[in-house]
Amino acid sequence: MDGPPRELNAVGSPQGSRCDRFVVMVAPQGWVFEVAAGASLVESARLAGIVLPTSCRNGTCRACLCVVTNGRVRHLIEWPGLSAEEKLEGCILPCVATPESDLRIEAPRASQALTNDPGGTGVT
């Protein structure tokens, strides 16, 4: 990725205004889901039937590592398991990240949850 992630505005919101919901597009699959401000990307994706790989859910294992190509996030913990260089490249840990704008994330290992899987683990 060249340079820091580009910023998008929340749908229908003028730049700088607060929005309580944001749209996330998962590439390369093209899936879209909504996230409430303050909610983790992993949990919101699961509620929408999309599984972003996870293990620890506390920002240390890096199983969920993906790249933001458009938009901006805030990590819910002070220093997630990312190097300063990874942060500059747009890497995030969606298990401990919440959107601050609409997003486009590169998550090639994401999958769709099985319909009879209420826990959203992708396993029946």
C-alpha positions as CSV (number, residue, x, y, z in Angstrom):
1,M,0.0,0.0,0.0
2,D,1.4,3.4,-0.9
3,G,1.2,5.9,2.0
4,P,-1.3,5.9,4.9
5,P,-4.9,4.8,4.4
6,R,-7.1,7.3,2.6
7,E,-10.0,8.7,4.7
8,L,-13.7,8.3,3.8
9,N,-16.6,10.2,5.4
10,A,-19.4,8.3,7.1
11,V,-22.3,7.7,4.7
12,G,-24.3,10.9,4.3
13,S,-22.2,12.8,6.9
14,P,-20.3,15.9,6.2
15,Q,-16.6,15.6,7.1
16,G,-15.9,16.1,10.8
17,S,-19.4,15.3,12.0
18,R,-20.1,12.3,14.3
19,C,-21.9,9.3,13.0
20,D,-23.0,6.3,15.0
21,R,-22.8,3.7,12.2
22,F,-20.2,3.0,9.5
23,V,-20.1,0.7,6.5
24,V,-17.3,-1.7,6.1
25,M,-16.4,-3.4,2.8
26,V,-14.4,-6.6,3.0
27,A,-12.0,-7.2,0.0
28,P,-11.4,-9.1,-2.1
29,Q,-14.8,-10.8,-1.4
30,G,-16.9,-7.6,-1.7
31,W,-19.0,-8.3,1.4
32,V,-20.4,-5.3,3.2
33,F,-21.5,-4.9,6.8
34,E,-22.4,-2.1,9.3
35,V,-20.6,-1.3,12.5
36,A,-21.8,0.8,15.4
37,A,-19.3,3.3,16.6
38,G,-17.4,1.8,19.5
39,A,-18.1,-1.8,18.5
40,S,-15.3,-4.1,17.3
41,L,-15.0,-5.0,13.7
42,V,-14.8,-8.7,14.4
43,E,-18.0,-8.8,16.5
44,S,-19.9,-6.6,14.0
45,A,-18.8,-8.8,11.1
46,R,-19.9,-11.9,13.0
47,L,-23.3,-10.5,13.5
48,A,-23.5,-9.9,9.8
49,G,-22.6,-13.5,9.0
50,I,-18.9,-12.7,8.1
51,V,-16.1,-14.5,9.9
52,L,-12.8,-12.6,10.3
53,P,-10.3,-15.1,11.6
54,T,-9.6,-14.6,15.3
55,S,-8.1,-16.4,18.2
56,C,-7.3,-14.3,21.3
57,R,-9.7,-11.4,20.7
58,N,-7.5,-9.1,22.8
59,G,-5.0,-7.8,20.2
60,T,-2.0,-10.0,20.9
61,C,-2.2,-13.2,18.6
62,R,-2.5,-11.3,15.3
63,A,-4.7,-14.0,13.8
64,C,-7.1,-11.3,12.6
65,L,-4.5,-9.0,11.1
66,C,-5.8,-7.2,8.0
67,V,-5.1,-3.9,6.1
68,V,-7.3,-0.8,5.9
69,T,-7.1,0.5,2.3
70,N,-9.7,3.3,2.8
71,G,-10.9,4.9,6.0
72,R,-9.7,5.1,9.6
73,V,-10.1,3.0,12.8
74,R,-9.2,3.4,16.4
75,H,-7.9,0.5,18.4
76,L,-9.8,-0.2,21.7
77,I,-6.5,-0.9,23.5
78,E,-3.6,1.4,24.0
79,W,-1.0,-0.6,22.1
80,P,-2.2,-3.5,20.0
81,G,0.2,-6.2,18.8
82,L,1.4,-4.1,15.8
83,S,4.7,-2.5,15.1
84,A,4.8,1.3,14.3
85,E,5.7,0.3,10.7
86,E,2.7,-2.0,10.4
87,K,0.4,0.8,11.6
88,L,1.9,3.2,9.0
89,E,1.1,0.5,6.3
90,G,-2.5,0.4,7.4
91,C,-2.4,-2.9,9.3
92,I,-5.1,-3.3,12.0
93,L,-6.3,-5.9,14.4
94,P,-10.1,-5.9,13.9
95,C,-10.7,-7.8,17.1
96,V,-9.8,-4.6,19.0
97,A,-10.5,-2.0,16.4
98,T,-13.6,0.2,15.9
99,P,-14.3,2.4,12.8
100,E,-14.1,6.2,12.8
101,S,-15.3,6.3,9.2
102,D,-16.5,4.0,6.5
103,L,-13.8,1.4,5.7
104,R,-12.5,-0.9,3.1
105,I,-10.4,-3.7,4.6
106,E,-8.3,-6.3,2.9
107,A,-9.1,-9.6,4.7
108,P,-8.5,-12.5,2.2
109,R,-9.0,-15.1,4.9
110,A,-12.5,-13.9,5.8
111,S,-15.3,-16.3,5.2
112,Q,-19.1,-16.4,5.5
113,A,-20.5,-17.9,8.7
114,L,-22.5,-21.1,8.2
115,T,-26.3,-20.5,8.5
116,N,-26.7,-23.0,11.4
117,D,-23.8,-21.5,13.3
118,P,-25.3,-19.0,15.9
119,G,-21.9,-18.4,17.4
120,G,-20.4,-17.2,14.1
121,T,-17.3,-19.4,14.4
122,G,-17.6,-20.9,10.9
123,V,-17.8,-24.4,12.4
124,T,-20.9,-26.6,12.8
